[in-house]
Structures are given as C-alpha cells and as structure tokens.
Amino acid sequence: MRFTNFRRALAASASVLLVAGPAWADAPTGATRKANVTALADLPMADRQDFDFATRGFVATLKDPVIRDAAGKPVWDTAAFAFASGPAPATVNPSLWRHAQVLGKAGLFKVTDRIWQVRGFDVANVTFVRGDKGWIVIDPLTATETAAAAYALISEKVARLPVTAMIYTHSHVDHFGGAGAFTSVMAKDAPIIAPQGFTRAAVSENVIAGPAMGRRASYQFGLGLPKGPEGSMGSGIGMGVAAGGRSLIPPTREIGETGTELMLDGVRVRFQITPGTEAPAEMNFGFPDWKVADLAENANVTQHNILTPRGAVIRDAKAWAQGLTEAIDFFAGSEVLITSHGWPRFGASEITEYLAKHRDAYAYLHDQTVRLMNKGLTGPEIAAQLTLPPALAAKWYDRPYYGSYSFNARAVYQFYMGWYDGNPVHLAPLPPEQGGRRYVEALGGAERVRALAEEAFARGDYAWTAELLDKVIFADGNDAAAKSLLARTYRQLAYQSENALWRNMYLTGATELEKGVTATDPTGGAALISQLPPSDLFEVLAVRLDPAKAGDGSASLGFVFPDKDQDWTVTIANGVLVHRKGLRDGRQATLTVRYADLLSALFAGQPLAAKVASGEVKIEGDPAAFARLIGWLDKPDPAFAIVTP
C-alpha cells in the first residue's frame, strides 16, 4: 500500500497536527519537531479500524477512576492517559500518541454473548467467560487490587458469580499476580489451568534474577515517571504496570500437549502449547463451539520483544513464527480473536491476515538477521539496517511500540552467536569507567568533549551527543554539566521515539541523571518468594554466596522441612553452594524447621532464635555452622546505578 498523497497532505498540515509543546528548558528542539513531522507523514493515519475494534462492546468503567489498596494508597488510575486526545504534541512521536489513544480506553467490554474483558485496569487484560455456573477467569492481572476492581465491575454490570475455573496463559506476573483477589469467590475444587512448566518459570524468572530485573524494569516501564506528553506514554502493550499486592495461586493442572481439550464449567476449551515464544511457558487456546480464539501474548497490538530490555531469557523468534503458523491452522474459522493485551479482532479473514502478518514480522526478523549474520555483519550492524518490509510496516500491529527491529535483531544475533562479535578487540573490553577516562583524555579532556557534544546537540545529532557525554560521565561521575546536557539529550530522543519502552528508558535515564537513583520492583519477586520450592530457594542462596566472605571456608548442612516432607543437604566449598535431596553423611549441623519459617527468616527479617528457644526449631550439631552460612550471603542492591558509575 502506498500513502504518497496522504503523506504530502499531512506534511503540508504538520504545523496543525503537531501542536507546540510547553515553553520550558526541555521543550522539543527544531530537530525533534522536524523528526516527528517526518514520522507523521509516513503513517497510515486514515486506517481507523483499531479505534472501532478497541471501543466495540463498551459497557461501563469505574465512576472513581482511582483504584486503591486497603490503606487507601492509589495503585492504578484508569484515567491516567485521558490527556491523549486531539493532535499529537511535538513532545510525542505521532504514531505513539495515536497508539495511546487506542490503548487507553479503560472499562468493561462485551466481546461475545459469553465473553467479557476488563481492559485498561492494568498492563494486561482480564477476561471473564460465562460458564454454566460461574465465571472462568483468564489472566487475573498483576495486582490483587486491580483484579478485585475488575471483578466488582463485572459483578455490578453483568452478574456476580463464583469463579469456577481460572486459566493462566503464561508465566509473566501481569497474568497471574492478581489471582489472590478471587480466593474468596472461588468455587470448591475450581481448576486452575496453566501451560506446562508454568510454576517453575513464573517463580524462577522473577526471583533468581529478580533484583537486577526489577531495577531494569523500572526503566522499561517508566515507573518513576509522570504520565503525560512530557512523561510516560505507557508501555506499548498497556498503559503501565499496576502497583499493589502480588499473589500466585498454583495451578492444579498444567497442559503439555497441543490438541488437549477440557470441559471447564460446561465450556469446551482446546489448547495449543507454545513454549519458548513470548514466555518460557505459554499457551494459546480456543472455544471451538463459539469460534473464538485466545492468542495469549503471542499476537499483540505491537511488535513484541525477542529480548526484553528488563532482562529475561532470549526468546526464539523462529519458534514464535512457527507457533503463529500453527495457530492459523489450529484456529481456522475463528470469528473472534482475543489476546492478553490490547483489543480484540473480528472476522475470519481479518484474523487470518492479522496472524499471518504478525507471523511474517517475526519470520522476516529471524531469517534476515541470520542471513546478514552469515555474511559477517554483527548485531549492531544488522540492527542499523534491518527494517520492516513496507507491507508489514503499514499494519499498526506490526509497529514498534513495545519491541523493535533494532533491539530484536541484536537479540536474534545473540540467540545464535552470543554477545561476542568475533572481533578480538572485544574479548576483554575496558570497563566503562576506565574506557571513559581514556577516551576523554584522548579527545582532549572533558571540556573539549563537552564542547563536541554541545555542537552535536545543536545539529540534532542526539545519538552521537549521548555517546560523547556517556564517556565523560563514566570518566567523572560528578561532572554536572555533562549530566545536565545528557539529560536534555535523552529527552529529545524520548520525544522522537515511536517505542513506548525506549521513551520510558530515555526519560528515566534523564531523571536519574538529575535526581539520582530511585527504584521499585514491578516483577513481584518479593511476593513470590513464598512460592519458592526448596530447590529454587537453594539456587537463590547459591547466587547470593559471596566468595570473598566465604574465603576458603566450607560447610555441609542438613535441612529437614517437616511441612514439606523433604530433607536436603547443602554443601559450600570453593565459593560454590550445592544442594542435593536427602541427608548426606558428614554434615556439621542439621536444621529442622518449617519451610515457611525458614523463608521468613531469610527474606522477611523474622529470626529463628525464639523458635529455637521454644523448641519449634531444632538444631543438631554445630549451631554456628548456620550462622557462618548466613554471614557468607550477599544482599542484592535493588537501586544500583545505570547511567552513572
């Protein structure tokens, strides 16, 4: 499809469509205004189908848009993005502004006679399916408070019914963290269905690397940013991540085979298993009697991430594309498609095209990255030249609001080749501080580098400005002038970004340069610790063992968990903690303790001393051996610096 005439018309009226930003120090520069005018001219703005799909079936929303926790603290505002109306301001990429307009409508929507969704109450959707006796709940959001608000709304507007089944589509916290809100209304023996490997993936991803992932997620989701034309514009797949309580009700059954069918409260459900796609454990499913398909998070209203900026296991773009090819056939004839984010799609031909062109975006990404990789190009070189084919770029759902070809091409390269590009100079690169000092010295000192950066900023060459200033700051973390200019630079890059996550990361970096580090954890790692099985607990302790503290010390300790009916032996030697099931010979001490009490002692600051004194906890052997182990453990830093040394 060509948009030449439309582009010319938009370019001619750009001064109207891109309204002026505020008159303040970080207002959009001329270069940013020009970039956004150019971006607008290339967009298929006449295509308004998404607005129809996103508003179809709207029933109602909350009278009070603010959802609060039990203490009255706000955890979500359903009207936070109501400002996104009218023409795009010059501080927001016009494509991202349009996307926020479509994505930002919050409330209860009737999808079919038996299916409702509550959208805009969290980063994800919660879906309610009417069974014979109650509600089948699909993906109960991130927070218990937002999930409870969704249930209250559907209870008021449709029917207050028990929850007779629950389905988790995959293992990310925004699809199960609110499950605890339904505990009091769950029917007895209500099944909870999830894909095979769900529990391990859900807990380990958010706990093993939870501190680092949570820190980077605060950048990705812009958790410290205000919402607005100069702040966060959402997260591309939703308008943000809700605060509030996290929970997990373990599944009663995990589905491991495509084609499995279940009857849930009188409703026939047919499953397609898609491991290693958007999540390590994920599945699509359909309601064949109603011609409805649920594609979980495998088909979205945006490009997705092959490697998420917050950090996670790299996803398999090839398997993702193949899973969508299989889905086209598996759900052939479906008249309605729902997903875990965004809005539904209607009509068999529309759904087939949507899945096919979504599939093609991942297949093209994979195949062309590998083709160029095999010609000797590195990840950054591929990222600099690989773009969507025009037929795919013309589809709003293939545009880079969440994932991007630039980031994803490097992820595909890493999937096959790792981080090393084959150039020996990168075998042992200098750490940022050392490299920064030497670059700055070689270029003539900090004053000279700042001058070069100011010249680049004036030209609108913000990527080069950022590179120069990054060297100065890592050479001297107290260089206030460099920090100030880099913050301004990041804001201009944010204003131009079509990708909501990139915008958040640029703006968060700018804020951190000016105000220092603030950190929050949207992954729910702390809340999920209570769900850790003993084997995963010992893996957490292994990655927290500090060899400098342990020195040449060694230990062999037994753990008896009566409430789990499990015994374990942990050994520490050579700076490595190893765990094995069963009690082994040679133990220095054995601790008999309820597993929940040990978790509380390790992670919630509730020492075991009183329970030892009362006899609830027993120690055989050398009590000091456990004290030594605790002394060897390191505490993660959830607020480490990112844009400064």
C-alpha positions in Angstrom: 0.0 0.0 0.0 1.3 3.5 -0.8 0.5 6.6 1.1 2.3 9.2 -1.1 -0.6 11.7 -1.5 -1.6 11.2 2.2 1.9 11.9 3.3 2.1 15.1 1.3 -1.2 16.3 2.8 0.0 15.5 6.3 3.3 17.2 5.8 1.6 20.3 4.5 -0.6 20.5 7.6 2.1 19.4 10.1 2.1 22.6 12.0 -1.5 22.0 12.9 -1.2 18.3 13.6 1.9 18.6 15.8 0.9 21.2 18.4 3.5 23.1 20.3 4.9 21.8 23.5 5.4 23.8 26.7 7.9 26.7 26.9 10.4 25.1 29.2 14.1 24.1 29.1 13.4 20.7 27.7 10.8 21.7 25.1 11.2 19.9 21.8 14.0 21.3 19.6 13.6 22.1 16.0 15.3 18.8 15.1 12.8 16.9 17.2 9.8 18.8 15.7 11.1 18.0 12.2 11.6 14.3 13.0 8.1 14.0 14.3 6.6 15.8 11.3 8.5 13.4 9.0 7.3 10.4 11.0 3.7 11.6 10.8 3.9 12.0 7.0 4.8 8.3 6.7 2.0 6.9 8.8 -1.3 5.3 7.5 -3.4 7.7 9.7 -6.5 7.1 7.5 -6.7 3.5 8.8 -9.1 3.8 11.8 -10.1 0.2 12.2 -8.3 -0.2 15.6 -10.5 2.6 17.1 -13.6 0.6 16.1 -12.3 -2.7 17.5 -11.0 -1.1 20.7 -14.3 0.5 21.5 -16.7 -2.2 20.3 -18.9 -3.6 23.1 -18.0 -1.0 25.7 -20.3 -1.4 28.7 -19.0 0.8 31.5 -16.0 1.9 33.5 -15.4 2.9 37.1 -17.1 6.0 38.5 -14.0 6.8 40.5 -11.0 6.1 38.2 -8.5 5.6 41.0 -8.1 2.1 42.4 -6.6 2.0 45.9 -5.2 -0.6 48.3 -6.6 -1.4 51.7 -4.7 1.6 53.2 -6.2 4.0 50.7 -3.0 4.3 48.6 -3.6 4.6 44.9 -2.3 1.6 42.9 -3.8 2.5 39.5 -5.6 5.3 37.7 -7.8 4.2 34.8 -8.0 7.8 33.6 -4.3 8.5 33.7 -4.0 8.7 29.9 -7.2 10.7 29.3 -4.9 13.6 28.2 -4.1 11.7 24.9 -6.7 13.3 22.7 -6.5 15.5 19.7 -3.4 16.1 17.6 0.0 14.9 18.8 2.1 17.4 20.7 5.7 17.8 19.5 6.9 16.0 22.6 5.5 12.7 21.5 6.1 10.7 18.3 2.7 10.9 16.5 2.5 7.2 16.0 3.0 6.5 19.7 0.4 9.2 20.5 -2.2 7.5 18.3 -1.4 4.2 19.9 -2.0 5.6 23.4 -5.3 6.9 22.2 -6.5 3.5 21.1 -4.9 1.6 24.0 -6.0 4.0 26.8 -9.7 3.3 26.9 -10.5 1.5 30.2 -13.5 -0.4 31.3 -15.7 -3.5 30.8 -16.3 -4.6 27.2 -18.6 -7.3 25.9 -16.8 -9.3 23.3 -19.4 -12.0 22.6 -22.5 -13.3 24.3 -20.4 -15.4 26.7 -17.1 -13.4 26.9 -16.3 -10.0 28.5 -13.0 -8.3 29.0 -11.9 -5.7 31.5 -9.2 -3.6 29.8 -7.1 -0.7 31.0 -7.2 -1.7 34.7 -3.5 -2.9 34.5 -0.9 -3.5 31.8 -2.8 -6.7 30.8 -6.5 -7.6 30.2 -8.5 -9.9 32.4 -11.1 -12.0 30.5 -14.3 -13.3 32.0 -16.0 -16.3 30.3 -19.6 -17.2 31.3 -19.7 -20.9 32.2 -22.7 -22.9 33.2 -22.3 -22.0 36.9 -19.9 -19.1 37.1 -17.0 -17.2 35.6 -13.9 -18.7 34.0 -11.2 -16.1 34.7 -8.4 -15.7 32.2 -5.2 -13.9 33.3 -6.1 -12.2 36.6 -3.8 -9.1 36.1 -0.8 -8.1 38.1 -2.2 -6.8 41.3 -4.9 -8.1 43.6 -6.4 -4.6 43.9 -6.9 -4.1 40.1 -8.2 -7.7 39.8 -10.7 -7.1 42.6 -11.9 -3.9 40.9 -12.4 -5.8 37.6 -14.5 -8.4 39.4 -16.5 -5.8 41.1 -17.3 -4.1 37.8 -18.4 -7.2 36.0 -20.4 -8.2 39.1 -22.2 -4.9 39.1 -22.8 -4.7 35.3 -23.3 -8.3 34.3 -23.6 -10.8 37.1 -22.0 -11.6 40.4 -21.0 -15.3 40.1 -18.4 -17.6 41.7 -15.2 -18.2 39.8 -15.5 -21.8 38.6 -12.1 -22.0 36.8 -9.0 -19.9 36.2 -6.6 -20.0 33.2 -3.1 -18.5 33.2 -2.0 -18.1 29.6 1.7 -17.8 30.6 4.3 -17.3 33.3 4.7 -13.5 33.5 3.4 -11.8 36.6 0.9 -9.5 34.9 -1.1 -12.6 34.0 -1.3 -14.2 37.4 -0.3 -11.7 40.1 -3.9 -10.7 40.9 -5.2 -14.2 41.4 -5.5 -13.8 45.1 -8.3 -11.4 44.6 -10.6 -14.3 43.7 -9.8 -16.6 46.6 -13.0 -15.8 48.5 -15.2 -16.3 45.4 -13.5 -19.5 44.0 -15.9 -22.4 43.8 -14.7 -25.5 45.7 -12.2 -27.6 43.6 -12.2 -24.9 40.8 -9.5 -26.0 38.4 -6.6 -23.6 37.7 -5.1 -24.3 34.3 -1.6 -23.3 33.1 0.9 -24.4 30.4 3.5 -27.0 31.3 6.4 -25.6 33.2 4.4 -22.6 34.4 5.2 -22.7 38.1 8.9 -23.0 37.7 9.1 -20.3 35.1 6.8 -17.9 37.0 8.8 -18.1 40.2 12.3 -18.5 39.0 12.2 -15.7 36.4 11.1 -13.2 39.0 13.3 -14.3 41.9 16.6 -15.7 40.7 17.5 -12.6 38.8 14.7 -10.5 40.4 16.7 -7.7 41.9 18.5 -6.9 38.6 15.4 -7.5 36.5 13.3 -5.3 38.8 15.8 -2.4 38.6 15.8 -2.5 34.8 12.1 -3.0 34.7 11.7 0.3 36.5 13.4 1.9 33.4 11.5 -0.2 30.9 8.1 0.7 32.4 9.0 4.2 33.5 7.7 3.5 37.0 9.0 6.8 38.4 7.8 9.0 35.5 4.7 11.2 35.5 2.1 10.3 32.9 1.8 13.0 30.2 3.0 14.5 26.9 6.4 15.1 28.5 6.4 11.9 30.5 5.5 8.2 30.1 3.1 7.3 27.3 2.5 3.8 28.6 4.3 0.6 27.8 3.2 -0.3 24.3 1.2 -3.3 25.3 -0.7 -1.5 28.0 -0.7 1.8 29.8 1.6 0.8 32.7 2.1 -1.7 35.4 -0.2 -1.6 38.5 1.2 -1.2 41.9 -0.4 -3.2 44.7 -0.2 -6.7 46.0 1.2 -9.7 44.1 0.0 -13.2 44.6 0.1 -16.7 43.0 -2.4 -19.5 43.3 -0.5 -22.5 42.0 -2.2 -24.3 39.0 -4.0 -27.6 39.6 -3.2 -28.8 36.1 -0.5 -27.9 33.6 -1.2 -28.5 29.9 1.6 -30.1 28.0 0.3 -31.2 24.6 -1.3 -29.3 21.7 -4.8 -30.5 21.0 -5.7 -31.2 24.6 -9.4 -30.5 25.3 -11.0 -29.8 28.6 -14.6 -29.1 29.7 -14.4 -26.2 32.1 -17.8 -25.3 33.7 -19.6 -26.7 30.7 -17.3 -24.8 28.2 -15.2 -26.7 25.7 -11.6 -25.4 25.6 -8.9 -26.6 23.1 -5.3 -25.8 23.8 -2.2 -25.0 21.7 1.1 -25.2 23.6 3.7 -22.6 22.5 6.8 -22.9 24.9 9.8 -20.6 24.3 7.8 -18.0 22.4 6.8 -14.9 24.3 7.3 -16.7 27.6 9.1 -20.0 28.6 5.7 -21.5 29.4 2.9 -20.2 27.3 -0.2 -21.5 25.5 -3.0 -20.3 23.2 -6.4 -21.8 23.4 -9.8 -21.5 21.8 -13.5 -22.0 22.3 -14.3 -24.0 19.2 -18.0 -24.1 19.8 -18.1 -20.3 19.7 -15.4 -19.8 17.0 -13.3 -17.7 19.5 -9.5 -17.9 19.7 -7.3 -16.6 22.6 -3.7 -15.9 21.4 -2.4 -15.1 24.8 0.6 -12.7 24.2 1.8 -14.4 21.0 -0.1 -11.9 18.8 -0.2 -8.4 20.0 -1.2 -4.8 19.0 2.5 -4.1 18.5 5.8 -5.8 17.8 7.0 -7.7 20.8 10.4 -8.2 22.4 12.6 -11.1 21.5 14.8 -10.0 24.3 13.0 -7.7 26.8 15.0 -4.7 27.9 14.3 -5.5 31.6 16.2 -8.8 31.1 15.0 -12.4 30.6 15.8 -15.5 28.7 16.1 -14.7 25.0 13.0 -15.9 23.1 13.1 -17.9 19.9 11.9 -15.8 17.0 11.8 -18.8 14.7 9.6 -20.8 17.2 7.4 -17.8 17.7 6.8 -17.5 13.9 6.2 -21.3 13.6 3.7 -21.1 16.5 1.7 -18.5 14.7 1.7 -20.5 11.5 0.4 -23.4 13.5 -2.2 -21.1 15.1 -3.5 -20.0 11.7 -4.5 -23.6 11.0 -5.4 -24.6 14.6 -7.9 -21.8 15.0 -9.0 -21.7 11.3 -12.5 -20.3 11.0 -12.5 -18.3 14.2 -14.7 -15.2 14.0 -13.3 -13.5 17.2 -9.8 -13.2 18.4 -8.9 -12.0 21.9 -5.5 -11.5 23.5 -3.9 -10.8 26.9 -3.1 -7.2 25.9 -4.9 -4.7 23.6 -8.2 -5.2 21.9 -10.0 -8.0 20.1 -10.2 -8.5 16.3 -13.4 -9.6 14.5 -14.0 -11.5 11.3 -12.3 -14.7 10.0 -10.4 -13.1 7.1 -9.2 -10.2 9.4 -8.0 -12.7 12.0 -6.1 -14.8 9.4 -4.4 -11.7 7.9 -3.5 -10.4 11.4 -1.9 -13.7 12.4 -0.1 -14.1 9.1 1.4 -10.6 9.0 2.3 -10.8 12.7 4.0 -14.1 11.9 5.7 -12.6 8.9 7.2 -9.8 11.1 8.9 -12.4 13.3 9.9 -14.7 10.5 11.4 -11.8 8.4 13.2 -10.6 11.5 14.7 -14.0 12.2 15.5 -15.0 8.6 17.1 -11.7 7.5 19.1 -11.3 10.7 20.5 -14.8 10.2 21.2 -14.1 6.5 23.1 -11.0 7.3 24.8 -12.6 10.2 26.1 -15.3 7.9 27.5 -12.6 5.6 29.6 -11.3 8.5 27.5 -8.5 9.9 27.4 -8.0 13.7 24.4 -7.4 15.8 24.7 -3.6 15.8 25.3 -3.5 12.1 22.3 -5.6 11.4 20.2 -3.5 13.7 21.2 -0.4 11.9 19.9 -1.6 8.5 17.1 -4.1 9.1 13.6 -2.6 8.8 10.1 -4.0 8.4 9.0 -4.5 4.8 6.5 -1.8 3.7 3.6 -4.3 3.6 4.2 -5.1 7.3 5.1 -1.5 8.4 1.7 -0.4 7.1 0.0 -2.5 9.7 -0.3 -0.8 13.0 0.0 -4.0 15.0 3.5 -4.6 13.5 4.8 -1.2 14.5 7.5 -0.9 17.3 5.5 0.3 20.3 6.9 -2.4 22.6 9.5 -4.4 20.7 11.5 -3.1 17.8 13.6 -4.5 14.9 16.6 -2.6 16.2 16.5 -4.3 19.6 15.2 -7.6 18.3 17.8 -8.0 15.5 20.5 -7.9 18.2 18.6 -10.4 20.2 18.4 -12.9 17.3 22.1 -12.4 16.8 22.7 -13.1 20.5 20.4 -16.2 20.4 22.7 -17.8 17.9 26.1 -16.2 18.4 26.2 -14.8 21.9 27.4 -11.3 22.9 30.8 -11.7 21.3 31.0 -10.5 17.7 34.3 -12.3 16.8 36.5 -9.1 16.9 39.4 -9.8 19.2 39.3 -6.2 20.5 36.1 -7.1 22.2 37.5 -10.2 24.0 38.4 -8.1 27.1 36.9 -4.7 26.7 37.7 -2.0 29.2 35.1 -1.4 31.9 33.1 1.8 31.3 34.9 3.9 33.9 38.4 3.0 32.6 37.3 3.3 29.0 35.6 6.6 29.7 38.7 8.2 31.3 40.9 7.1 28.4 38.5 8.3 25.7 38.1 11.7 27.3 41.8 12.1 27.7 42.5 11.1 24.1 39.9 13.6 22.8 41.5 16.4 24.7 39.8 16.4 28.1 36.3 16.8 29.5 35.8 20.4 28.4 36.7 19.6 24.8 34.4 16.5 24.8 31.5 18.6 26.3 32.1 21.2 23.5 31.9 18.5 20.9 28.7 17.2 22.5 27.2 20.7 22.5 27.9 21.1 18.8 26.3 17.7 18.1 23.2 18.6 20.2 22.9 21.9 18.2 22.9 19.8 15.0 20.2 17.5 16.3 22.7 14.6 16.3 21.5 13.2 19.6 22.8 9.7 19.4 26.3 11.0 19.0 25.8 13.6 21.7 24.8 10.8 24.1 27.8 8.7 23.2 30.2 11.5 23.9 28.6 12.5 27.2 28.3 9.0 28.4 32.1 8.8 28.1 32.5 12.0 30.1 30.2 10.9 32.9 31.8 7.4 33.3 35.2 9.2 33.4 33.9 11.5 36.1 30.5 10.8 37.7 30.5 14.3 39.3 30.5 16.2 36.0 27.3 18.2 36.5 27.4 19.9 33.1 27.7 16.6 31.2 24.8 15.1 33.2 22.6 18.1 32.5 23.3 18.0 28.8 22.9 14.3 28.6 19.5 14.5 30.4 18.4 17.1 27.8 19.6 14.8 25.0 17.8 11.8 26.4 14.6 13.8 26.5 14.9 14.7 22.8 15.5 11.1 21.9 12.4 10.2 24.0 10.2 12.7 22.3 11.1 11.2 18.9 10.8 7.6 19.9 7.9 5.5 18.5 8.7 2.8 21.0 7.0 3.4 24.4 9.7 1.5 26.3 12.5 3.4 24.6 10.7 6.6 25.6 10.5 5.4 29.2 14.1 4.4 29.3 15.4 7.7 27.9 13.2 9.7 30.3 14.1 7.6 33.3 17.8 7.9 32.4 17.3 11.7 32.2 15.6 11.8 35.6 18.2 9.7 37.2 21.0 11.9 35.9 19.3 14.9 37.5 17.9 13.5 40.7 19.7 10.3 41.4 18.5 6.7 41.8 15.0 5.6 42.8 14.0 2.0 42.4 10.8 -0.1 42.6 10.2 -3.7 41.8 7.3 -4.4 39.4 8.2 -8.1 39.0 6.7 -9.1 42.3 9.8 -11.0 43.2 9.5 -10.4 47.0 5.9 -11.5 47.0 6.7 -14.7 45.0 9.4 -15.9 47.4 6.7 -17.7 49.5 6.1 -19.9 46.4 9.7 -21.0 46.0 10.1 -24.7 46.2 13.2 -25.7 48.3 15.3 -26.5 45.2 14.8 -23.0 43.9 15.4 -21.5 47.4 18.9 -23.1 47.4 19.5 -21.8 43.9 18.7 -18.3 45.2 21.2 -18.7 48.0 23.8 -20.0 45.6 23.7 -16.8 43.6 23.9 -14.8 46.8 27.0 -16.5 48.1 29.9 -14.1 48.3 33.2 -15.9 47.8 35.1 -13.0 49.3 33.2 -13.5 52.6 33.4 -17.3 52.5 37.1 -17.3 51.7 38.4 -20.9 51.9 35.6 -21.8 54.3 33.5 -24.9 53.8 30.3 -26.4 55.3 27.9 -29.3 55.0 24.4 -28.6 56.4 21.2 -30.6 56.6 17.7 -29.1 56.2 14.6 -31.0 57.3 11.3 -29.5 56.3 8.5 -31.4 58.1 5.7 -29.4 56.4 7.2 -30.3 53.0 8.2 -33.9 54.0 11.6 -33.1 52.4 15.2 -33.4 53.5 18.1 -31.6 51.8 21.9 -31.3 52.2 23.7 -28.1 51.3 27.5 -28.0 50.9 29.7 -25.0 50.5 33.2 -25.2 49.2 35.4 -23.2 46.7 32.9 -20.4 46.8 30.1 -22.6 45.5 26.8 -23.7 47.1 25.5 -27.1 46.0 22.2 -28.7 47.1 21.1 -32.3 47.0 18.0 -34.1 48.1 18.3 -36.2 51.2 20.5 -36.1 54.3 24.2 -36.9 53.4 26.9 -38.1 55.7 29.5 -35.6 57.0 27.0 -32.9 58.0 28.3 -30.3 60.5 24.7 -29.5 61.6 21.1 -30.2 60.7 18.2 -27.7 61.0 14.7 -29.0 61.4 12.3 -26.1 60.6 9.0 -25.4 58.9 9.8 -24.3 55.4 7.7 -21.2 55.7 9.6 -20.2 58.9 12.9 -20.5 57.1 11.7 -18.3 54.2 10.5 -15.7 56.7 13.9 -15.8 58.5 15.9 -15.4 55.3 13.7 -12.8 53.4 11.3 -11.2 55.9 13.6 -10.4 58.8 12.0 -12.8 61.2 14.8 -14.5 63.1 14.5 -18.1 64.2 16.1 -17.6 67.7 12.7 -17.5 69.5 11.5 -20.6 67.8 14.8 -22.4 68.6 14.4 -21.4 72.2 10.8 -22.7 72.3 11.8 -26.0 70.6 9.7 -25.3 67.5 13.0 -25.3 65.5 15.7 -27.9 66.3 19.4 -27.7 65.5 21.6 -30.8 65.8 25.3 -30.4 65.7 27.2 -27.0 65.5 24.7 -24.1 65.5 27.5 -21.7 64.4 27.6 -23.5 61.1 24.3 -21.9 60.1 25.4 -18.5 61.3 28.5 -18.8 59.1 26.4 -19.6 56.0 24.2 -16.5 56.7 27.3 -14.4 57.1 28.6 -15.6 53.7 25.5 -14.4 51.9 25.5 -11.1 50.0 22.5 -8.8 49.8 21.3 -7.7 46.4 21.3 -4.0 45.5 17.9 -3.1 44.1 19.0 0.5 43.4 22.2 0.2 41.5 23.3 3.0 39.2 22.7 2.6 35.5 23.5 5.9 33.7 26.3 6.8 36.1 29.4 5.0 37.5 
